[in-house]
Amino acid sequence: MRPLFLICNDDGYGWRGLETLAAVARECDADVVVVAPDRHQSAKASAITIAVPLRAEVVHDEPGYKVITVNGTPADCVKLALDQLLDGRVPTLLLTGINHGYNNGINTHYSGTIGAAMEGTAHHVPAIAFSLGDHDPNADMEACKPWLRLVIEHALAHPFAPDVCLNVNIPCGEIKGLRVTKADTGRWMGEFKPSVDGYGRTVYWVTGDYQVADPTDTDTDIYWNNNGYISIVPCQLDRTAHSYRAALDALNRDF
């Protein structure tokens, strides 16, 4: 049986990044099922919908390729696909993106692209998230294609740990190479801009400037992206701070 690729994003169905990723996946002699939000769902992280029912609509269906939209978050799309929409098949790979804009540094905590990939990881499905450093809906994705193939083919030939997904960020312009690295741990500063709505009430728009954790650190995704390199960061599902457990041993007791 041919491999099965499940594809999702957070920008929503119809965005160029999603279409590019699906096109590359279809060239890999695999069955491809796209399950994507029916509208923009950026910065939803791993949020799921619990207050309203989800609806799945098949918008394209041909042998080996199906596209389904869902009125939910990226994580909803992956959960629903794995539970209901794949006719019992388990994906060989989950591919998310290509996101319009970087998902590097601290942004991995907010990204719906990463959230969808981590949802697959939680179900032991190998997952790779792809992002391009260009927010333009009409961004040129052609330069991404050979790099997508390289990473996908490597993942097929060298399966990675079931509790890990890969976060791949691709810079715009000339690509000088690729580096496996770590995520920057900086943060956003000045995150909101006050304004006034039509009723004279104060509202706040999300904005901000990103401040890297250590400007001298040359081993982060942001450093390599800023210098024209693709970054790959292996992200871990287990959030336990194992190195700190011993410091809490004094709290262990029986009642």
Secondary structure, 3 states (H helix, E strand, C coil): CCCEEEEECCCCCCCHHHHHHHHHHHCCCCEEEEEEECCCCCCCCCCCCCCCCCCEEEEEEECCEEEEEECCCHHHHHHHHHHHHCCCCCCCEEEEEEEECCCCHHHHHCCHHHHHHHHHHHCCCCEEEEEECCCCCCCCCHHHHHHHHHHHHHHHHCCCCCCEEEEEEECCCCCCEEEECECCCCEEECCEEEEECCCCCEEEEECCEEECCCCCCCCEHHHHHHCCEEEEEEEECCCCCHHHHHHHHHHCCCC
